């Protein structure tokens, strides 16, 4: 059974940095993509960054140039380096995996940016 566990969230001042990690347990035969989503209070969940099987990355316009997504070749770990954080980045961040015709989600990790 595949499980995703996020870590690295917390409280940070505006302008600061955080690094989120997503650990994948269980095996997959054909992973297609991994991504980070976030959901702020009262808002819909939105895509933050995605990395495909081939290594192509996609970012939300609001985080381009500030966030960097990466993963290991074994699809066991994914990370999100977040720099120049601002209050609009405050949200619960979720790890997402598309593999073997299934989608998997982590439980989320809270990121709070104080101004």
Secondary structure, 3 states (H helix, E strand, C coil): CCEEEEECCEEEECCCCEEEEEEEECCCCCEEEEEEEEECCCCCCEEEEEEECCCCEEECCCCCCCEEEEECCCCCEEEEEECCCCHHHCEEEEEEEEECCEEEECCCEEEEEEC
